Amino acid sequence: MKKRMFLTLLLPIVLLLAGCATQVSVQRLVPAKYSMADYRELTVLSVKPYRFYLDESPSLVVKDLSGSAPFKVLSGYGAFFERDLANHLDKKLREKINRLDYFTLNENSRQGYLDVEVKRLEADEYIWGKKNTNEDGEEETLFYLQQKLRLEVAFSMVDAKSGLTVYSDTYQERQEFSYLLDPEKGPTIYAPDLSPILKDMGERLISELVDSIAPRWETIYLYLMDNKPKIKSLEAAYKAVEEGRLTVAYDLFLKEYNNSSHLGAGYNAALILEALQSRDEAIELMERVYRGSASAKVKKQLERMVRYRQEQSEAEQQY
């Protein structure tokens, strides 16, 4: 019922990209990497924080690999930030899942449990030096702060009845920054705060995770073929596309294709059919255009259409 409602709501949403006369937009349903059709009533466990070993916790003072820095740099990693990060990602995870209108969250689901953890957190900071000749021709050492970050978020989907893990995956991101340090800022310099960067990294990983467990709607933009060789009667069809009157444009393009086998007219008619959510008919027409032209461009578009149809069918089965 929900799937049918989604499709009905999306039919009138198919619109021309504003201000572009040679582009139409298509809504397509993208399947999740992991089918959660049997686990749509879901318990989301609290995101588990990363736990540092005693010898790997970030130091309060950044290590000086240059061996000659005339100042000390205090770490940009805040004490106990790993807990704050886990709480932040837990909030974002629940927000994203709630926005999907796909899962029903339950504190004690009879179907499945989503278990998410920060599997790896690295914040490596150090000072390094580089020899330099200044404007006066004097040799000096420039000191830089290097910050290397690595974050991994993992999930397990656990069947509530059997207790077995049915799906699991890990997502990771790395970032690295380098800053020139100014000795005049004093004997103690504070490194840039790593908290917002790590939170942003975590949010992207959570988005990737959620995309992998729920089908989602995606908009793609398709360029129409130019009016070559130019046919006067097709100008009205392109204008209709520009004005968003896609049904009128389709009729005009198809009429010209039937009359003259104009490649662009047939190609455009097929794309507009797809934009109007008639993918089966669009594929049939594009196959006809390909048989009559053997165009590599038409073949590529046809293969995409067939692939999208298969993916749409797979995504619908996940409801």
CORTAQUI-V658911 format. One record per pair of residues at least 24 apart in sequence whose ideal C-beta (glycine too) atoms are under 7 Angstrom apart, sorted by sequence separation. I is the first residue (numbers start at 1). J is the second residue. D is the distance in Angstrom with one decimal. If there is no record, write none. Layout:
i=I j=J d=D
i=I j=J d=D
This chain:
i=124 j=148 d=4.2
i=150 j=174 d=4.9
i=149 j=174 d=6.6
i=231 j=256 d=6.3
i=123 j=149 d=5.8
i=149 j=175 d=4.7
i=175 j=201 d=6.5
i=246 j=272 d=5.3
i=250 j=276 d=7.0
i=263 j=289 d=7.0
i=279 j=305 d=6.5
i=283 j=309 d=6.6
i=122 j=149 d=6.6
i=122 j=150 d=4.0
i=148 j=176 d=4.9
i=173 j=201 d=4.8
i=147 j=176 d=6.9
i=246 j=275 d=6.0
i=247 j=276 d=6.9
i=279 j=308 d=7.0
i=120 j=150 d=6.3
i=121 j=151 d=5.9
i=147 j=177 d=4.7
i=246 j=276 d=5.9
i=263 j=293 d=5.3
i=279 j=309 d=5.3
i=120 j=151 d=6.8
i=173 j=204 d=6.3
i=231 j=262 d=6.1
i=234 j=265 d=6.2
i=261 j=292 d=5.7
i=267 j=298 d=6.0
i=274 j=305 d=6.4
i=50 j=82 d=4.9
i=86 j=118 d=5.7
i=120 j=152 d=3.7
i=146 j=178 d=5.4
i=173 j=205 d=6.1
i=263 j=295 d=6.4
i=49 j=82 d=4.5
i=85 j=118 d=6.4
i=119 j=152 d=4.3
i=49 j=83 d=5.0
i=119 j=153 d=6.5
i=144 j=178 d=5.4
i=145 j=179 d=4.6
i=171 j=205 d=4.4
i=118 j=153 d=6.0
i=119 j=154 d=4.2
i=144 j=179 d=6.4
i=49 j=85 d=6.8
i=82 j=118 d=6.8
i=144 j=180 d=5.8
i=145 j=181 d=5.5
i=228 j=264 d=6.4
i=49 j=86 d=3.6
i=116 j=153 d=6.7
i=117 j=154 d=5.5
i=144 j=181 d=6.4
i=171 j=208 d=4.9
i=227 j=264 d=6.1
i=48 j=86 d=6.4
i=142 j=180 d=6.3
i=143 j=181 d=4.6
i=171 j=209 d=5.8
i=225 j=263 d=6.9
i=226 j=264 d=6.3
i=47 j=86 d=4.7
i=82 j=121 d=5.9
i=116 j=155 d=4.7
i=225 j=264 d=3.8
i=115 j=155 d=6.6
i=114 j=155 d=6.3
i=115 j=156 d=4.5
i=47 j=89 d=4.9
i=225 j=267 d=4.6
i=47 j=90 d=4.0
i=114 j=157 d=6.0
i=115 j=158 d=6.1
i=169 j=212 d=6.5
i=225 j=268 d=5.7
i=46 j=90 d=5.5
i=147 j=191 d=6.9
i=224 j=268 d=4.6
i=112 j=157 d=5.9
i=113 j=158 d=4.4
i=149 j=194 d=6.7
i=47 j=93 d=6.3
i=77 j=123 d=4.5
i=112 j=158 d=6.2
i=145 j=191 d=5.8
i=112 j=159 d=5.8
i=113 j=160 d=6.1
i=147 j=194 d=6.7
i=151 j=198 d=6.1
i=224 j=271 d=6.3
i=112 j=160 d=5.4
i=149 j=197 d=6.5
i=44 j=93 d=6.6
i=76 j=125 d=6.7
i=111 j=160 d=5.5
i=149 j=198 d=6.4
i=153 j=202 d=6.5
i=222 j=271 d=4.9
i=44 j=94 d=6.1
i=75 j=125 d=5.8
i=110 j=160 d=5.6
i=151 j=201 d=4.8
i=109 j=160 d=5.6
i=119 j=170 d=6.0
i=151 j=202 d=6.0
i=149 j=201 d=6.8
i=153 j=205 d=4.2
i=44 j=97 d=6.6
i=153 j=206 d=6.6
i=73 j=127 d=6.1
i=151 j=205 d=6.6
i=155 j=209 d=5.5
i=153 j=209 d=6.4
i=69 j=127 d=5.0
i=42 j=103 d=4.6
i=44 j=105 d=6.1
i=65 j=126 d=4.8
i=66 j=127 d=5.5
i=68 j=129 d=6.4
i=40 j=102 d=6.6
i=42 j=104 d=7.0
i=65 j=127 d=6.2
i=66 j=128 d=5.5
i=40 j=103 d=5.5
i=41 j=104 d=5.0
i=42 j=105 d=5.9
i=43 j=106 d=5.8
i=62 j=125 d=4.5
i=63 j=126 d=4.9
i=64 j=127 d=4.6
i=65 j=128 d=5.1
i=66 j=129 d=3.4
i=40 j=104 d=6.3
i=42 j=106 d=6.8
i=43 j=107 d=6.3
i=62 j=126 d=6.2
i=41 j=106 d=5.4
i=43 j=108 d=6.3
i=58 j=123 d=4.9
i=62 j=127 d=6.0
i=43 j=109 d=4.0
i=125 j=191 d=6.1
i=42 j=109 d=5.6
i=41 j=109 d=4.9
i=45 j=113 d=5.9
i=50 j=118 d=4.1
i=41 j=110 d=6.8
i=42 j=111 d=6.9
i=45 j=114 d=6.6
i=47 j=116 d=4.8
i=48 j=117 d=3.8
i=49 j=118 d=5.7
i=41 j=111 d=4.6
i=42 j=112 d=5.9
i=43 j=113 d=4.7
i=44 j=114 d=4.9
i=45 j=115 d=4.9
i=47 j=117 d=6.7
i=48 j=118 d=6.7
i=50 j=120 d=6.6
i=47 j=118 d=6.9
i=50 j=121 d=4.0
i=76 j=147 d=6.5
i=123 j=194 d=5.7
i=39 j=111 d=4.8
i=42 j=114 d=5.8
i=73 j=145 d=5.9
i=38 j=111 d=6.5
i=39 j=112 d=3.6
i=68 j=141 d=6.6
i=69 j=143 d=5.1
i=66 j=143 d=6.2
i=62 j=145 d=6.7
i=215 j=315 d=4.0
i=215 j=318 d=5.0
i=73 j=181 d=7.0
i=96 j=206 d=6.4
i=88 j=199 d=5.4
i=92 j=203 d=5.4
i=96 j=207 d=6.5
i=71 j=183 d=5.9
i=102 j=214 d=4.6
i=70 j=183 d=5.6
i=85 j=198 d=6.0
i=89 j=202 d=4.8
i=93 j=206 d=5.2
i=97 j=210 d=6.3
i=74 j=188 d=6.5
i=81 j=195 d=5.9
i=85 j=199 d=6.5
i=88 j=202 d=6.9
i=92 j=206 d=5.2
i=96 j=210 d=4.7
i=100 j=214 d=5.1
i=71 j=186 d=6.9
i=72 j=187 d=6.8
i=76 j=191 d=3.7
i=71 j=187 d=5.2
i=72 j=188 d=5.7
i=73 j=189 d=4.8
i=74 j=190 d=5.2
i=75 j=191 d=5.8
i=76 j=192 d=5.1
i=71 j=188 d=6.6
i=74 j=191 d=6.3
i=76 j=193 d=5.2
i=77 j=194 d=5.1
i=78 j=195 d=5.9
i=85 j=202 d=6.1
i=89 j=206 d=5.6
i=39 j=157 d=6.5
i=71 j=189 d=5.6
i=73 j=191 d=5.4
i=76 j=194 d=4.2
i=34 j=157 d=6.9
i=62 j=191 d=6.1
i=34 j=167 d=4.5
i=36 j=213 d=5.2
i=34 j=212 d=5.8
i=36 j=214 d=6.6
i=33 j=212 d=4.2
i=34 j=213 d=5.3
i=32 j=212 d=6.0
i=32 j=213 d=5.4
i=32 j=214 d=5.2
i=32 j=215 d=5.2
i=31 j=215 d=5.4
i=30 j=215 d=6.3
i=29 j=215 d=5.7
i=30 j=216 d=5.4
i=29 j=217 d=5.9
i=30 j=218 d=5.0
i=27 j=217 d=5.8
i=28 j=218 d=5.6
i=27 j=219 d=5.8
i=28 j=220 d=6.3
i=25 j=219 d=5.5
i=26 j=220 d=5.2
i=25 j=221 d=5.4
i=26 j=222 d=6.2
i=23 j=221 d=5.2
i=24 j=222 d=5.4
i=23 j=222 d=6.7
i=23 j=223 d=5.6
i=24 j=224 d=6.9
i=22 j=223 d=5.6
i=23 j=224 d=7.0
i=22 j=224 d=4.8
i=17 j=221 d=5.7
i=10 j=217 d=6.9
i=21 j=238 d=5.9
i=24 j=241 d=6.7
i=21 j=241 d=6.2
i=21 j=242 d=3.9
i=24 j=246 d=6.8
i=16 j=241 d=6.3
i=16 j=244 d=4.5
i=15 j=244 d=6.2
i=24 j=271 d=6.1
i=24 j=272 d=6.1
i=26 j=274 d=5.5
i=26 j=275 d=5.1
i=25 j=275 d=6.5
i=24 j=275 d=4.2
i=14 j=275 d=5.2
i=14 j=276 d=6.2
i=14 j=277 d=6.3
i=11 j=277 d=5.5
i=28 j=308 d=5.4
i=31 j=311 d=5.5
i=37 j=317 d=6.9
i=30 j=311 d=6.4
i=37 j=318 d=5.0
i=36 j=318 d=6.8
i=37 j=319 d=7.0
i=29 j=312 d=5.0
i=31 j=314 d=4.2
i=35 j=318 d=4.9
i=28 j=312 d=6.2
i=31 j=315 d=3.8
i=30 j=315 d=6.1
i=29 j=315 d=4.2
i=32 j=318 d=5.9
i=29 j=316 d=6.6
i=31 j=318 d=6.0
i=3 j=316 d=5.8
i=3 j=319 d=4.3
i=2 j=319 d=6.3
